[in-house]
Structures are given as C-alpha cells and as structure tokens.
Amino acid sequence: MAEPDMHADDRPMSGRQIVAVACAVLLNALDGFDVLAITFALPGIARAWSVGPAELGVALSSGLVGNAYHHSDLGGYTSLYDNVRTAELLMRWSELSAFSPVMRSHEGNRPDTNLQLDGDAAVLAHFVRMTKVHAALAPYVAGLCEEAAATGLPLQRAMFLDYEDDAASWGVETQFAYGRDLIVAPVIEAGAERWSAYLPAGAEWRHLWSGETFTGGTTIEVAAPVGEPPVFWRVDSAYAALFASIATL
C-alpha cells in the first residue's frame, strides 16, 4: 500500500486518508514481522446488555487506526459478579457476529454458570441460521478483504468513510457500514421488537428481510424481531442478487 501524502495541501484529511495514514504507521511499526492479518477480539463482558454499545465503539474505533478485521467473542468472555448471558443476548450477539469478518463462539471464562449455544434449542437453531448468513456473504466479504489489503479500509467501518459528504453519518456510533453496500444496526437493548437506523444519503436502501426500500438521508424504524437484525443493502450494489437471497435462508 502506497503511503499517503499528508502534506499535499492545507485541507483537513478525509476519513479515508486518516485510515491510510494509520495503516502506513502500523505497517512501518511492524516492518520485519511476519504478519498475515491483524485482528482484535474484544474480551466481551457479558454483563447484561451494556457490552453492546462498547463493542460497536471498539469496532468503529479500531477500524480507524489500521485494524481491518475486527471481531468479538460471540456471547462475551468475562462474566464477573453474577453477570450471565441470556438466550436473547446470545441470539442478538450471533446476529452481530454474522456481519463481521470472523464469526466464532466462546464458552466464556465461567462456562458452567453461563448459557452455551447448545444449551437451548432455540438459541442453537438461531445460531445455525446466522452462520448460514455469514457463509452466504463470503463472496462480498472476499471483495472487502481485497479492498482492505489495497487501501487499509476496515470491513466493519464508520459510515462516514464511505459517506463523508453526509454530515449526519459522522455522529452515528451504534451502527456500522459493512463495506460500502451494507448498513448494519444491531439491536443492543433487551426486549426490543423494533429498531431505528440511519441510512446514508445518496443511495436507495433495501431492508434485508422485508424488501422494503428507503431513500437515504433519513432515520427509519423497522420491525426487528430476533432473527431479523436491521440490515440494509444498496439497491445499486453489484451484490444485489446475493443480498436478496439471504432473506430466504
């Protein structure tokens, strides 16, 4: 990857330039090491639902400093002070992990006192379905990995990296773009049946599960039962047929 020119003019750097600078610094620091990929697995703290916003913040922040392949421990790792994961939390976390480059479960550091994926039939069936979603996205994700190798752009990314002319996208911290063509707004509150998402301006967006189309530049609300995390794809995407097929899995 070519190093960016940080002194080309006096204009502030764009989000993509910031990522390029961070990657150049990181690669220089790692010069001489045999590094194939840099990943970061958040030692997810399964304390009710408080980890959700923190996990998304880590994903977005780490993507801005050269980490293209962020993922988390599905279900969390550390559970202290009688904090245990529920069936709903595990299922919502499976939905988040399905739209990340690495989807892997974890029994946690106290497996005997925490619900496991195979400890509940509904949880296991939901997990199986989400792994099918993750696998179906492989062609799209492969393209994102090629983009990451060439430019340093993360797979899970802050929306302003692709939509920096949309001022409203800069302050969004509880959802992310999965590449340019997907917007993912994970449900991070217990008991939620509906969820809001901001869709960047400049594109038409289709709800992954219902097929309903929305004009970008607005905040919308959709039904979000367990099994249907709020995800939207660009109508003009080259992967439109792939995305449309996921609703039938």
N, C-alpha and C positions, 0 to 999 in steps of 0.2 A: 504494500500500500504506500503510495506516494505521500510524503509529509506535506501538510497544508502550509500555504503561505500565510503566516499570521500577521504580516505587515503590508499586505497588498494595498490597503487604503485605510482611511480612518473610520470606516463604518463598523458598527458593532458586528461581531461574528454571529452567524446564524446558528441554530441548534445543531445542524449537521456539521458545521465547521468546528463547533465545540467538541462534538464526539470524535471528529477526525484528529483534533489536537490531543485529546485524552488517549486515543489509541496509539498515536505516534509516541507519546511519552511512555506509555505502558510497554510498547514493543521495544523501545530503547532500553528501558529498565530490565527487560527480560532477555536482552541480547546475550547469546551464548547458552541459553537454556533450551532444552528440547521440550517445547510446549506445543501441544496439538490444539488444545482448547482450554479456555479459562471459564470455569463455571463457579457459581456460588449457590450453595444450598442453605437457605435460611434455617437456622435451628429453631423451626417453628414452635412457638409456645402455645400449646393448646389450652389457653385459658379462656374458655367460653368463646366469644366471637371477637375479642379485642385484637387478635392477630391479623384479621383481615385487612384493615387499613394499613397496618405496619408492613405486611407482606407486599402489598401493592406499591407502597412508597419505596421499599428496598428494590423492587424490580425496576421501577422507573429511574431511580437514582443511579443504580449500578449500571444501567444501560447507557447513562450519560458519561460514564467515566471508563469506558472501554470494555465492559463485560457484556458480550453479545448474547450469551446463552444462559441467562438466569433461570433458576427453577427453585422450588421449595420442597421440603419434606411433606408429602401428602398426609395430612392429618396432624402434622406437627411432630416435634421430637421431645421437647421438655415439657413435663406437666408436674408442676410443684403445687403444694398447698391445696391438695384435693381438687385441683382443676383437671377435669377429664373431658374427653371429646365425646360429643353426642353423635347419634346416627345422622342427624341433619347436618352437623358440621362436617362430618366425613364426606357426605354426598356433595355438599357445596364446594368442598376443597377439591374433590375429584373433578368437578366442573371447571374450576380454575386451572387445575393441572393439565386438563385436556388441551388447553390452549397455551401451552408452554412447550419449549423445545424438548424438555425432559419430563416425563411423567413417571414418577416412581413412588411407591408406597413406603411407609415406615411404621414399624410397630411402636416406636416411641421408647423413651428411657424407662418407662414403667408399664410394660405391656400387660402385666397381669391385672392392672387396675384400669386399663383403657380399652375401649371398644376397638376391635380389629375389623378390617374389611370383610373377613369371612365369619364374623361373629353375628351377623344379622343378614337374613336372606335378601331383604330389600336393598340394603347397602351394597351387598355383593353384586346383585343384578344391575344396580345403577352404575357401579364401578366398571363392570364389564362393558356396558353401553358406552361409557365415556372413553374407555380405551379404544373402542371402535372409532369414535370420533377422532381421537388423537391419531390413530393409524391412518384414517382416511385423508387427513390433512398432509400426509407425508410429501406428496408432490409439491404442494405450496410451500411447506417448510423447507424443503430442499432448495428451492429458489431463494428463500430468505437467508439460508446459510451461505449460499454463494454470494449474496449481496453483503452479508456480514464480513466475509473474508475479503471482499474487494474494497469495502468502504468503512467497515467498523460499526455500521449501524446495527443496533440490537434487534433481536426478533420481537421481544416484548418492548414496546417503546412508548415514551410520552408522545401524545398526539401531535404536539407542535413540531416534531421532527419532520413530519410529512405535510402538516397543515399550518405552517408558521404564519401565513397571512391571515389566518382566522384567529383573531385576538382571544376569542372565548375559549379556544382549546388550550391556551397556555396555563390556565389555573386549574385544570382538571387533574385530580390526584387519585381518584377512586375507580378509574377505568384506564384502559390502555389500547393502543393500536397494536395488533399482531401483524406486523408488516403494514404495508400501505392499504391493503384491501379488506382488513377485518378490524372491527371495533368490538372490544370485549368489556362488558361492565358487570363484573362478578357480583353476585348477591352476597353481602357481607353482614347481614343482620338476620338474627334468628326469627323464624316465623313469617318472613316476608313472602308475599304471593305476587306482588307487583314491584317493578323496579324502574328507576329513571336512568336515562343515558343521554349524553350529549353527542350528537352526530356532527362531525366537522362539515363546514361549508364547502361548496364547490363540487359536491357529488350527490348522487341519489343513493340511498342506503336501503337494503332489504333485510328485514328481520329473518334470522336463520330458520326459525321454527314455523312461523305463520305465513311467511312470504309477503307480508305487508311491506309496502315501500314508503320511505320517508325522505323528505327533502332535507339536505344537510343545512347546518347552521341553526338547529333548534334542539331543545331538550324535549325528549319524548318519554312516555311511560308505556311499558308493555307488561303483559302477564309474564310472570317469572316463577312458575311452579318448579319444584325440584325436578331436575331432568331437562329443563329448558332455560339454561343461563342466558341472559340478554347478550346476544351476539348479532352483529350486523355486517353485511358484506356489500362492497361497492358493486352497483349494478353493472358498471362497465368493466369489471375485472376480467382478466383473461382466464381466471379460475371460476367464473360464474357457474358453470355446469357442475364443477366439483362441489362448490359450496351448496348449491341447490340440492344435491344428492344426500347431503348429510342429514337433512330433516327426516329421511326415511330409514335411518339406521335404528 
